Structure formats: structure tokens, C-alpha cells
């Protein structure tokens, strides 16, 4: 006869066995799912290193890539999008990064991200066979999905590098970009980080919605100033006074920089944000302007114009840094040290960018809703590409 205690222990034992079996099943399922996902990512070829199999010194140089290979990749991009309005820019321009490993220095060209109207998969195959595959590239990833989207990667396994062509889920656009992979320099240019000129490489018209950080491209750059002012927040010039009395002068400086030349604007227009402290009922407001890009300008002339327009408004030049890193540019920033706010100009060899921020400011109550910008028809420039 089985006692009550023995019966209870038996029930508990069976429950524990069931519990641990369930744990084992769940762990096995998790491991299986992880392994499947890992294999999928691994065989997708996007996760593989893009460097070539050849020793670095035997690969085609970064200069030869730009002179002899890249033009054909760009021809492929043109052929893919020529019937749908051409390629559109999705990022800043191409650039060359450097890498040092075991006393070997390599350079990698990373292209601008672009997209365009979606060609058929068959058209992509045909274009790439004609323009890219004759130069050492083979189709390494070949996926067409049920919804009609696709993801292709062509790779040069010997020298390194990849060309990516993909369309998004239920989208009628195709993304195109490429990189060279780590390459040696053949010494034919003074600085391999400086791109060999090619008028077809980058598509004009891209303006970032956010200020590019100087430290992102130049680790030795001085600290870029914050927008906050030194005055107590509630005592600063109000956001309404900024819009009525300060902003028009800043916009005059912008207009003087842009002039009558062609320009581009970021996708986002000027906006005002409301912020507050969870500990108090105080709120403050900050304006972030539309970002504008135009052609190259003379640094000395821009500083002269900026001082003339901005000094009377309480803004002084607090940042003047020309980065030695190719492509980063010469950063200028004027700041109202007391009330906060920055006016920033970035001058590069090919373009100039302009933007400003008010810094956090209180409201003086002169408008019903401080989160609505006071009307100013001149605040945002029209989008020339719209």
C-alpha cells in the first residue's frame, strides 16, 4: 500500500520531469531557430567579409579600381535607372576609409547610397552581365521573393568588393551601392583618401536632415559647441522674440551665402520642439531649421558675412576648424553664448551647408501655442527637386 507522502512525492516527481522536458524542448527550439537564422545570414553573403582572397599586395589597387573598374559599375547604375528618371541620392557622397593591420595599410571605397525606379530582375541580370561581370565580379547572392522584391550581390572574390542591388518589400524602387573592399595603394596619388575625380560617381541633391558631426569623420576634431546658453533657462530670450527679431537676420545670412546659385534642401522643413522637466511645470522650446546645401564658397568671405550679420544679434564665431581629413570640410559655428543657439556653416570642396538652431528657450506667452512656428514665408526655401 502506497502512503499519502509517497503518492505526493510521485506526483511532484512526474511534474518535475514534465517541467524539465518542457525546458529541454524550448531550449532545443531556441537553438534550432538561432542556428537556422545564423545559417540564413551566413549564406546570404551580406555578412561575409568583402575583402579579397588574394594577399593585399597582389590585389588591384584602390587607384586602379577607381580608374578601371568603378566606371563600369557606374555605367551599370546608369543603365538600370536611365528609363525611370535616373538614380536618386540617399546619402552623402562616396568616401575612402583606411585600415592598418600588421603594418599593412589598406583603403576601402564606400559609395554613395542611391535608388531609382524598380527594373525587373531579368533587366538587372542583363545589365550586370554586360557592365560588371566582365571585370571579375560574380553573382554571389541571388534571391527573388514571392512579393516580387529581390536582393542581389555581385562580388570580386579575388580583389575584394561588392555591388549591391536590392528592392524593398512591396516597394517600386531599387537600391544600388557598392564598395571596393580593402585595397593597397599603388602610390599614383599623394593621398589615397582623396577620391580620383569622376563626375558620374555621386548624384547631387542629397542634404542630411541632421547636422553631420565633425567628430564622425575626424576623431581629432575639437569638441563641437552645444546649443545651450549660459543664462538660466527662464531668463533667456524667449522663443517668440527669437523668431521675430533674431531669425530674420540669420535668414539674411543664409540668403547671402546661397545667392542666386542652385541649391538643395533636406527632406524635413524647420520645426519647433517642446521639452520639459518631469520635476517642474516648466517647458521650453527649440527651433531646428531647414538644412540647405549650395555650391562651394570662400571661407574668408563667409566668416566676414557671418560676423556682419550675426554679431549684432548676439552671435559670435566660436568654432573655426578645417579638418585635414578629406571630405569632412571646414566647420564654422556662431553662438549666442547667453541665450543659446548655433548657426553652422560647413564648407567643402564641392558644396556648402547651412543650418541653425535656437537652443532651448522659454515662451513669453505672446502666442496661443508656442509649438506652432510664427509664420515667416522666408523661413524655408522651396525644394527645387519637388
C-alpha positions as CSV (number, residue, x, y, z in Angstrom):
1,X,0.0,0.0,0.0
2,X,1.3,3.4,-1.0
3,X,1.3,6.1,1.7
4,X,0.0,9.6,1.1
5,X,3.5,11.1,1.3
6,X,4.8,8.6,-1.3
7,X,1.9,9.4,-3.6
8,X,2.6,13.1,-3.2
9,X,6.3,12.7,-4.0
10,X,5.4,10.6,-7.1
11,X,3.1,13.4,-8.4
12,X,5.8,16.0,-7.7
13,X,8.4,13.8,-9.4
14,X,6.2,13.5,-12.5
15,X,5.6,17.3,-12.6
16,X,9.3,18.0,-12.3
17,X,10.1,15.5,-15.1
18,X,7.4,17.3,-17.3
19,X,8.9,20.7,-16.4
20,X,12.4,19.8,-17.3
21,X,11.3,18.1,-20.5
22,X,9.5,21.3,-21.5
23,X,12.6,23.3,-20.7
24,X,14.7,21.0,-22.9
25,X,12.2,21.3,-25.7
26,X,12.1,25.1,-25.5
27,X,15.9,25.3,-25.4
28,X,16.3,23.0,-28.4
29,X,13.7,25.0,-30.3
30,X,15.5,28.2,-29.5
31,X,18.9,26.8,-30.5
32,X,17.4,25.4,-33.7
33,X,15.9,28.8,-34.6
34,X,19.1,30.6,-33.8
35,X,21.1,28.2,-35.9
36,X,18.7,28.5,-38.8
37,X,18.8,32.3,-38.7
38,X,22.6,32.2,-38.4
39,X,22.9,29.9,-41.5
40,X,20.5,32.1,-43.4
41,X,22.5,35.2,-42.6
42,X,25.8,33.4,-43.4
43,X,24.7,32.1,-46.7
44,X,23.1,35.4,-47.7
45,X,26.7,36.6,-48.4
46,X,26.0,40.0,-47.0
47,X,27.7,39.0,-43.7
48,X,30.8,37.7,-45.4
49,X,33.9,39.9,-45.3
50,X,34.2,41.9,-48.6
51,X,38.0,41.8,-48.6
52,X,39.5,39.7,-51.4
53,X,41.2,36.2,-51.1
54,X,44.4,37.5,-52.6
55,X,47.1,38.8,-50.3
56,X,46.7,42.6,-50.0
57,X,49.8,43.5,-52.1
58,X,48.5,41.4,-55.0
59,X,45.1,42.9,-55.2
60,X,44.1,45.6,-57.7
61,X,45.0,48.9,-56.1
62,X,42.4,51.4,-54.9
63,X,43.6,53.8,-57.6
64,X,43.2,51.2,-60.4
65,X,39.8,50.3,-59.0
66,X,38.7,53.9,-59.4
67,X,40.2,54.3,-62.9
68,X,39.5,50.9,-64.4
69,X,36.6,49.2,-62.5
70,X,34.4,51.8,-60.9
71,X,33.4,53.5,-64.2
72,X,31.8,50.2,-65.3
73,X,29.9,49.9,-62.0
74,X,28.6,53.4,-62.5
75,X,27.6,52.5,-66.1
76,X,25.6,49.7,-64.7
77,X,23.8,52.1,-62.3
78,X,23.0,54.4,-65.2
79,X,21.7,51.6,-67.4
80,X,19.5,50.3,-64.6
81,X,17.8,53.7,-63.9
82,X,18.0,55.5,-67.2
83,X,14.4,54.8,-68.2
84,X,12.9,55.7,-64.8
85,X,14.4,59.2,-64.2
86,X,17.9,58.3,-63.2
87,X,19.4,57.5,-59.8
88,X,18.5,59.5,-56.7
89,X,20.9,60.2,-53.7
90,X,20.1,58.6,-50.4
91,X,23.3,59.6,-48.5
92,X,26.3,61.9,-48.6
93,X,28.9,61.3,-51.3
94,X,31.4,58.4,-51.6
95,X,34.4,58.3,-49.4
96,X,37.6,56.3,-48.8
97,X,38.4,54.8,-45.4
98,X,41.8,53.5,-44.4
99,X,42.7,50.5,-42.2
100,X,46.0,49.3,-40.8
101,X,46.6,45.7,-39.8
102,X,50.0,44.1,-39.1
103,X,51.8,47.1,-40.7
104,X,49.7,46.7,-43.8
105,X,47.6,49.6,-44.8
106,X,44.5,49.2,-47.0
107,X,41.9,51.5,-48.4
108,X,38.2,50.9,-49.0
109,X,36.0,53.0,-51.2
110,X,32.4,53.2,-49.9
111,X,29.9,54.5,-52.5
112,X,27.0,56.8,-52.0
113,X,23.7,55.1,-51.4
114,X,21.3,55.6,-54.3
115,X,18.0,54.3,-55.6
116,X,15.8,54.6,-58.6
117,X,12.7,53.2,-60.3
118,X,12.5,49.4,-60.0
119,X,13.7,47.4,-63.0
120,X,12.8,43.8,-63.4
121,X,15.1,41.1,-62.1
122,X,15.8,40.0,-65.6
123,X,16.9,43.5,-66.5
124,X,19.2,43.6,-63.5
125,X,20.8,40.3,-64.6
126,X,21.3,41.6,-68.1
127,X,22.8,44.9,-67.1
128,X,25.2,43.4,-64.6
129,X,26.3,40.7,-67.1
130,X,27.2,43.4,-69.6
131,X,28.7,46.0,-67.3
132,X,30.1,44.4,-64.2
133,X,30.7,40.7,-64.6
134,X,33.5,41.1,-67.3
135,X,35.6,42.8,-64.6
136,X,35.9,40.0,-62.1
137,X,32.5,40.1,-60.4
138,X,30.3,37.1,-59.9
139,X,26.8,36.8,-58.7
140,X,27.2,35.8,-55.0
141,X,23.7,36.3,-53.7
142,X,20.7,35.7,-55.9
143,X,17.3,35.9,-54.2
144,X,13.9,36.7,-55.7
145,X,11.0,36.8,-53.2
146,X,7.3,35.9,-53.6
147,X,6.3,39.6,-53.4
148,X,8.5,40.4,-56.4
149,X,11.3,42.1,-54.4
150,X,14.8,40.8,-54.8
151,X,18.3,41.0,-53.3
152,X,21.4,40.5,-55.4
153,X,25.1,40.9,-54.6
154,X,28.0,40.7,-57.1
155,X,31.4,40.1,-55.6
156,X,35.0,40.2,-56.7
157,X,36.4,37.3,-54.6
158,X,40.0,37.8,-55.6
159,X,40.4,41.6,-55.1
160,X,37.5,42.2,-52.8
161,X,34.5,44.4,-53.1
162,X,30.8,44.0,-53.8
163,X,27.9,45.6,-55.7
164,X,24.5,45.5,-54.0
165,X,21.2,45.7,-55.9
166,X,18.0,45.2,-54.0
167,X,14.4,46.2,-53.9
168,X,12.3,46.5,-50.7
169,X,9.2,44.6,-49.8
170,X,6.3,45.8,-51.9
171,X,8.3,48.9,-53.0
172,X,8.7,50.2,-56.5
173,X,12.3,51.4,-56.0
174,X,15.6,49.6,-56.2
175,X,18.7,50.4,-54.1
176,X,22.2,50.4,-55.6
177,X,25.5,50.8,-53.8
178,X,29.0,49.3,-53.8
179,X,32.3,49.2,-52.1
180,X,35.8,48.2,-53.2
181,X,36.9,46.2,-50.2
182,X,40.4,46.7,-48.7
183,X,42.9,47.5,-51.4
184,X,46.5,48.6,-51.5
185,X,47.7,51.9,-52.9
186,X,50.0,51.9,-55.9
187,X,51.3,55.4,-54.9
188,X,50.0,57.1,-58.0
189,X,48.2,59.8,-55.9
190,X,49.6,61.7,-53.0
191,X,46.7,60.8,-50.6
192,X,44.7,57.6,-51.3
193,X,41.9,59.0,-49.1
194,X,41.2,61.7,-51.8
195,X,38.9,60.3,-54.4
196,X,40.1,60.4,-58.0
197,X,37.7,62.9,-59.7
198,X,34.7,61.3,-61.5
199,X,31.7,63.4,-62.4
200,X,29.4,60.4,-62.6
201,X,30.2,58.9,-59.1
202,X,27.9,60.9,-56.8
203,X,24.4,62.1,-57.5
204,X,23.8,65.7,-56.5
205,X,20.9,66.7,-54.4
206,X,21.3,64.9,-51.0
207,X,21.1,67.0,-47.9
208,X,21.1,65.3,-44.5
209,X,18.2,66.1,-42.1
210,X,20.7,66.3,-39.2
211,X,23.9,68.1,-38.8
212,X,26.9,65.8,-39.7
213,X,29.1,65.5,-36.7
214,X,32.6,66.7,-37.4
215,X,33.9,64.0,-35.0
216,X,32.2,61.3,-37.0
217,X,34.8,61.8,-39.8
218,X,37.7,63.3,-37.9
219,X,38.4,61.8,-34.5
220,X,40.9,64.6,-33.7
221,X,38.4,67.4,-34.2
222,X,37.9,69.9,-31.3
223,X,34.7,69.4,-29.4
224,X,31.7,71.0,-31.3
225,X,29.8,73.5,-29.2
226,X,26.4,72.7,-27.6
227,X,23.4,74.8,-28.4
228,X,22.5,75.6,-24.8
229,X,23.1,79.1,-23.3
230,X,24.7,80.1,-20.1
231,X,21.7,82.1,-18.8
232,X,19.1,80.4,-16.6
233,X,16.5,79.0,-18.9
234,X,13.6,81.1,-17.6
235,X,15.7,84.3,-18.1
236,X,16.7,83.6,-21.6
237,X,15.4,85.5,-24.6
238,X,12.0,83.9,-25.5
239,X,11.4,81.6,-28.5
240,X,8.9,84.2,-29.8
241,X,11.4,87.1,-29.7
242,X,14.0,84.8,-31.4
243,X,11.5,84.2,-34.3
244,X,10.5,87.9,-34.6
245,X,13.9,89.7,-34.0
246,X,16.8,87.2,-34.5
247,X,15.7,84.7,-37.1
248,X,15.2,87.2,-39.9
249,X,18.9,88.3,-39.6
250,X,20.0,84.6,-39.7
251,X,18.0,84.0,-42.8
252,X,19.6,87.1,-44.4
253,X,22.9,85.4,-43.8
254,X,21.7,82.2,-45.4
255,X,20.4,84.1,-48.5
256,X,23.8,85.9,-48.8
257,X,25.5,82.5,-48.8
258,X,23.2,80.9,-51.3
259,X,22.8,83.9,-53.6
260,X,21.3,83.1,-57.0
261,X,23.1,79.8,-57.4
262,X,21.4,76.3,-57.4
263,X,20.7,74.8,-54.1
264,X,19.2,71.7,-52.4
265,X,17.3,71.3,-49.2
266,X,16.8,68.5,-46.7
267,X,13.6,66.4,-46.7
268,X,12.5,67.9,-43.4
269,X,11.5,71.6,-43.0
270,X,12.0,73.8,-40.0
271,X,10.4,72.6,-36.8
272,X,9.9,73.6,-33.2
273,X,10.1,71.1,-30.4
274,X,8.7,71.3,-26.9
275,X,10.7,70.0,-24.0
276,X,10.1,69.9,-20.2
277,X,11.2,68.7,-16.9
278,X,9.3,65.9,-15.2
279,X,10.1,67.6,-11.9
280,X,8.6,71.0,-12.7
281,X,5.8,72.5,-14.8
282,X,8.4,74.5,-16.8
283,X,8.6,73.9,-20.6
284,X,11.0,75.3,-23.1
285,X,11.1,75.3,-26.9
286,X,13.8,74.8,-29.6
287,X,13.8,75.5,-33.3
288,X,15.8,73.4,-35.7
289,X,16.0,74.9,-39.1
290,X,15.7,73.5,-42.6
291,X,19.1,72.4,-43.8
292,X,20.3,74.0,-47.1
293,X,23.2,73.0,-49.4
294,X,24.7,75.1,-52.2
295,X,27.9,75.3,-54.2
296,X,31.4,75.9,-52.8
297,X,32.1,79.2,-51.1
298,X,35.2,81.1,-49.9
299,X,35.8,80.6,-46.2
300,X,37.1,84.1,-45.5
301,X,34.1,85.7,-47.3
302,X,31.6,83.5,-45.3
303,X,33.3,84.5,-42.0
304,X,33.1,88.1,-43.0
305,X,29.4,87.9,-43.9
306,X,28.6,85.9,-40.8
307,X,30.2,88.4,-38.4
308,X,28.5,91.3,-40.1
309,X,25.0,89.7,-40.0
310,X,25.2,87.7,-36.7
311,X,27.3,89.8,-34.3
312,X,24.6,92.4,-33.9
313,X,22.2,89.6,-33.0
314,X,24.4,88.4,-30.1
315,X,26.1,85.5,-32.1
316,X,29.9,85.3,-32.2
317,X,32.2,82.9,-34.0
318,X,33.1,80.2,-31.5
319,X,34.2,77.3,-33.8
320,X,36.5,77.5,-36.8
321,X,38.0,74.2,-37.7
322,X,39.3,73.0,-41.1
323,X,39.6,69.2,-41.0
324,X,42.6,67.6,-42.6
325,X,40.5,64.5,-43.3
326,X,39.3,64.6,-47.0
327,X,35.6,65.2,-47.3
328,X,34.9,66.3,-43.8
329,X,35.1,70.0,-44.5
330,X,35.7,73.3,-42.7
331,X,33.2,73.8,-39.9
332,X,32.2,77.3,-38.7
333,X,29.7,77.9,-35.9
334,X,28.4,81.2,-34.4
335,X,26.8,81.0,-31.0
336,X,24.7,83.2,-28.7
337,X,26.6,82.3,-25.5
338,X,24.0,83.8,-23.2
339,X,20.6,82.7,-24.7
340,X,21.9,79.7,-26.7
341,X,21.6,78.8,-30.3
342,X,24.0,78.0,-33.1
343,X,24.4,79.0,-36.7
344,X,26.5,76.4,-38.6
345,X,28.2,76.5,-42.0
346,X,30.1,73.6,-43.4
347,X,32.4,74.4,-46.3
348,X,33.7,71.6,-48.5
349,X,35.5,71.4,-51.8
350,X,32.2,70.8,-53.7
351,X,29.5,72.3,-51.6
352,X,28.4,74.4,-48.6
353,X,25.8,73.5,-45.9
354,X,23.9,76.0,-43.8
355,X,21.6,75.4,-40.8
356,X,20.8,76.9,-37.4
357,X,19.2,76.0,-34.0
358,X,17.7,78.4,-31.5
359,X,18.7,76.5,-28.4
360,X,16.2,75.8,-25.6
361,X,14.2,78.9,-24.8
362,X,11.1,79.8,-22.7
363,X,7.9,81.1,-24.1
364,X,6.8,84.7,-23.2
365,X,3.1,83.8,-23.7
366,X,2.6,86.1,-26.7
367,X,1.2,83.4,-28.9
368,X,-1.5,80.9,-28.0
369,X,0.6,77.8,-28.9
370,X,4.4,78.1,-28.7
371,X,4.8,74.8,-30.6
372,X,3.4,76.4,-33.7
373,X,6.1,78.4,-35.6
374,X,5.3,82.1,-36.1
375,X,4.5,82.5,-39.8
376,X,7.5,83.5,-41.9
377,X,7.3,82.9,-45.7
378,X,11.0,83.2,-46.0
379,X,12.0,80.7,-43.3
380,X,12.1,77.6,-45.6
381,X,13.3,77.6,-49.2
382,X,11.2,75.7,-51.7
383,X,12.5,72.3,-52.7
384,X,13.9,72.6,-56.3
385,X,13.5,68.8,-56.8
386,X,9.8,68.7,-55.7
